[in-house]
């Protein structure tokens, strides 16, 4: 005897075979990542990136030639606006930008007055930058935030700002982050002494650099033996460093910044990314800072963003970065 047919069987099969409505296929499918946005709109975000970089240079006075800076600012502003619907507003594109460029490149206009006009121009486009940052924030992943936090602690454009100081306070609520921040601060202290050719704390700095204790354990040493060996090494280095030539002290201190940067970067990559996200959003940077960090969050990955830019290091040491030589670890 045949089993009685379920009257709802065909209906159930049809429902099972029908594809899910697009609205139920997962909201994540609709969300574009930062990498998607940049890949699909490369020219747009490249122009925006150059614009916010020039603004950060202006804010931090990190430029050698103001005339070059204001040229970059106007050209990047024009390139960015050309990628937006405002490209169709001839009053903006052929009137305002032309006038701004004429004034900023006019050698007869006082430099301080030019700076005032540049600041007003920055204020004028701030609503656009705020809208851009709001859009980009929706595309950021925990990895992006983690990189943005690390770059905030190491990028000279950001790390001396009130935002970076407030971010450190938030991050330091987590012990592991607090230890990492101390490593970054130690690097900055060494760099400050390098800039002033002060090598008197070489032994003290060496003592503060953490050892890789696991490497010692692989030699089957007991913890007390390891501790004594590390303590003896610190004392020996402190004594011998006082008899080194100045050029050797300088080279060693520069080497320490590399050691610390690598150690800090290695530790940072293993820290809790959720804490990065929460800390960053709790501090909430201004739009220009947020865009500057976000648009470089994919380029400066956690594996290398903690390392000091060789050109910045060369400038801090007061030497020509293009003549630094291989012994300084710089290549161009």
N, C-alpha and C positions, 0 to 999 in steps of 0.2 A: 504494500500500500504506500502510495506516495504521501510524503509529509504534507500537511496543510500549508498552503502558501501564505506567507506573511503579507497582508495587503499593503504594508508600508515599505516592503523590501525595495521596490523600484525607486521609490521616493528617496530612501536612505542612500541607495547607490548613486543616484543623480547628485544628491547633495555632497557626497564624499568626493565625487569626481570633479565638481565645480571648483575652479580656482578661487582662492581667497580674494575678497575685494581689495583693491589697491590700498584703501585706507587702513586695512588690517595687516598689511604685509610688513609691518614694523616701521615705527617712526624713524628708526635709525637709518633706514634706507633713504629717507628724505634729507637727513642731516649731512651737509657737506663738511668734510674735515678741512682743516687749514691747508693741508697739502693739496686737496682737491681744488680749493679756491685759487691757490697760487698757480697750480698746473693749468687750470682752465683760463685764468686771467693774468698771465704772466706779466705782460706789459703794464697792466693796470697797477698791480701790486708792486712791481719793480719801481715804478714812478713814485708811488706812495711811500715806499721804503726809503728812497733817496730823499724825498721831501722831509720825512720825520727825522731822518739822520741829520740833515742840515739844520733842522730846528734844534735838535739836541746839541749839536756842535755850538750853535749860537748861545743856547742857554748855559752851557758849561764853559764857554770861552775856550773851547778846544779847537782852535784854528790858528794857523800861522799867518794867514793873509786874509783880512776881512773882505777885500775886494773879490777874491776868489770865492769866499763863502757866499757873499750876496749874489754873485752870478749863479752859483749852484742852486741857491734858494729859489731865485726867480725862474730859472730854467726847469727845475724839478716841479715847481708849482704849476708852471704852464703845461709840462708833460703830464702831470696828474690830472689837471682840469680837462685836458684834451681827451682823456679817457672817460670822462663823465658826461652826463647830459648837458652840462654847462658849456660844452664845446660849441653848442648852437647859439649861445648868447654872445653876439659880437661885441656888446658893450663890455663884457668881462674880458673876452679874449683879445680883442683888437683895440680896446680903450684902456681899461684898468691895468692889464698886464704890461702893455706897452709903456704906460706912464710910470709904473712902478720900476720897470727895468731902466728907463731913461734916468730916473732920479738916482737909483742905487749905483749906476755905473758912471754918473757924472762926477768927475774929479774935483769940480769946483764946490760941491756940496760937502759940508762938514761931516766927518765920519760919525760923530756922536749923533748928529741929526739923522743920518742914514740908519743907525741902529734903532733909533726911535721909530722910524717908519717901518723897519723890518718887524719890530715887535708889534706894531699896529696891524701889519699884514698877517702876522701869525694869529693874533687875536681874532681877526676877521674870518679866518678859515677854520677856527677851532670847532664851530658847530659841525662842519663836514668831517673833521677828524673824530669827533665824538661819535657820530653816526657810523663811521667806518669801524671804530673799535667795538661798538656794540654788536655789529654784524660779525666781526671776527671772533669775539668772545664765545659766540655760540658754536664755533667750529673747533674750539680748543679741546685737546685731550689731556688727561693727567700727565702724559709724557711731555707735552708742550709746556704745561704749567711748571713741571719740574725743571725743564731747561730754562724757562723764563726766570725762575727763582735763582738758579745757579748763576745765570748771566747777570742778574741784578746785584749779586754779591761780588762779581769779578770785573764787570765792564766799567771802565773809567767814566763812561757817559752817565752811569746810573749809580755806582756804588757809593758815591759821596753825597747823594741826595737825601732829603728828609724821608722820601719814600723808602729808600734802602734801609735807613736806620729804623724806621717803623717796622719794616719787614723782618729785620733781624730780631726785634723784640718778640714778634709773633712766632717766628721759627724757633727761638730759644726756649719756648715753652716745652719743646721736645728735647730730651737730653742728648739724643744722637745728633740732632741738628745743631744743638748748642756746641758740641765738641767740634763739629765741622766748621762752624763760624769762627771758633778760636784758631783753627788752622789757617783760615783765610786772613784773619787779623794778624797772625804771626807773619804771613807773607807780606802784608802791607807794611808792617813795622820794619822788616828787613829791607824792603824797597825804599822806605823813607831814609834809612841809614845809608843805603847805597847811593842815593841821590846826593847825600851830604858828604860822601866819602868818609863815613864814620864806621870803622870796622871793630870798634872796641868791644862790642857785644857778640862777636863771632862765636865764642865758646858757649855763651849763654843761649844763643839761638839754636846751636847744634843740640844742646841738651833738651830743648823743648820739642824737637822733632821726634815723633813716635817711632819706635822700632817695629819691625814685622816679627812679632814674637813667635808666630807659627813657624817661620823659617828656622828659628833657633831650635824649636821643639823637634823638628825633623832630624836634628842631629843627635836625638836621644838624650838631650841635656835635661836635668831636673830644673824646676822653676827657680829654685834658689841659686843654681849655677848660672842660669840665664840672667837673673836680676843682677848678680855680682858682675857678670861679664859686661852687661850694658852699663852699669855704674862705672866700672873701670874704664870702659871706652870713652864715656863722657868726660871723665877726669883727665884722661890722657889727651884727648882732643883739646880740651880747654887749656891745658898747659902748653902743648906744642903750638897752638894757634897764636900764642903771644910772641913766638919767635919767627913767625912767617913774615915774608916780605909783603908790603902793602898790595902789590898786584896779585899775589897768591890769595890774600884774604878777600880781595874783591871778587876773584874768580870763584872762590868757595862759597861766598855769600850768594852770588848769582846762582850757583849750582843748588844751593838750598831752596831758592825760590822754585826751581823746577821740581825738586823732590816734594816740597809741600804742595805744589799745584797738582802734581800727579796723585799724591796721597789723598788730597781733598776731593779731587774728581772721582777717584776710585770709591771712596767712602760715600760720596754724595749719590752715586748711581744706585746704591743699595738702600737709601733712606726711603721712608714712607711717603709715597707720592701724594696720598690723600692729604697729608699735612701741608705739603707744598700748595696744593689747590686751595685749601681752606685759608692758609696764611696769606697767600697772594690776594685772594678776594676780600679778605677782612681788611687789608690795607687799602686796596682799590686805588691804583695809580691814576694819574691824569691820562687823558686820551693819547697824547703824544708819547708819553713813556710806555703806555700799554701797547700801542702800535709798534713802537721801536722794538720792544722785547718780543712781541708776538710774531712779527714778520721775520725775525731772525731765530725763532725758536726751533725751526726744523734744521737750519743750517748749522747752528752751534749746538751740536748734540752733547748729551751729558758726558760722553767720553772724552771730549776735548775742549769744551768751553771754559773749563777752569784754568787752562793754560794761559799764560800771559802773552799778549801779542808782542812779538820780537821788536817791532818798530817802537811800541810804547816803552818797552824796556830800554831800548837804546837811547830814547829821548830822556828817560829818567837818569840814565848814566851819563848823559851829556856827551854822547858820541854820535858819529854819523852812522845811521842804521845800515847804510849800503856799504860801509867800510868796516863793519864790526868784526868780520873774520869768523872762521869756523870755530875758533876756540870759545867764542861766546854763544855757540849753539844757534846761530842765526843763519838762515838761508833765504835768499830772495830769487 
